[in-house]
Amino acid sequence: MHTGPSRDKRMPRWMMIVLAAFSVLFVLGAVFGKTPQPQQEQPVAAKSADRSTSSTPTSSPAAPSADRVTEVVDAGTIKVTGPGGEKVVRILGLTTPPTTNGCFATETVSWAKNTLDGQEVVIRSVSDEAGVALASVGLVNGGDYATTALKAGYAKFASRAVEKSVGTALQAAEDTARAAGNGLWGPPCFGKIDTPPTSVAPPQQPVAPPVTRAEPTTKKSTPPPAAAEPDPPKTVSYANCDAVRAAGAAPLYAGQPGYSRKLDRDGDGVACEPKR
């Protein structure tokens, strides 16, 4: 039996590689693949509704409008005019001194007029009772009016209708004023605003005892004794020269006691001359 050259019946190498790659892809697709679901067609009405919803702009709440203060009744009540007309606003969170006889009332009203009169404010209304709005008042140039008034000591904190978050800030402002003795927390009110101020007597200064100054001890000089005045001359007269000689006064010169012209016979001013 004749045998020819043997033929290699194995697959080519490249084909084996291609089949292996397809096998790996098939396995991965079976494990991780997800059969796509057919997309359902939305009704026309739903599509149009979606379009209308997406095209409608979302409206944000309107910002509060600014009103102008026309009158300051007291530090806690004002009159304003604005887009909504004229209204009276009672400021939220404040108790102010009575304007008739309250302690620190004059200073409080004066400060409120300087701060608010003619100014633009932002009213955030809480309630409306008999035409009076209970509201918080913000200054257009920044800041909250109630917080400013409490911190400066022109009002006391009132918690009526005040939210907890707002009330915490207002209470802190009052605590700051009380600790510093600002405004109505200082003399003469000391936080009592419902009665007229009482005059506070100034503290008495201690009176210093009078200073006694010692007189300088100067030694007084004793004046010398006055000189004894001479006795007035005695009137002497002699009857004659014998008497002069007997008295031992001869001769006598003019001007001496006892001299006389009758004793001076020759008139030369010498009486009772010695005999020659």
Salt bridges, closest charged atoms under 4 A:
ASP8 OD1 - ARG10 NE 3.18
GLU41 OE2 - LYS47 NZ 2.89
GLU71 OE1 - LYS79 NZ 3.47
ASP74 OD1 - ARG90 NH1 3.64
GLU120 OE2 - ARG68 NH2 3.05
GLU129 OE2 - ARG160 NH2 3.16
GLU174 OE1 - ARG178 NH2 3.16
ASP175 OD1 - ARG178 NH1 2.99
ASP242 OD1 - ARG245 NH1 3.72
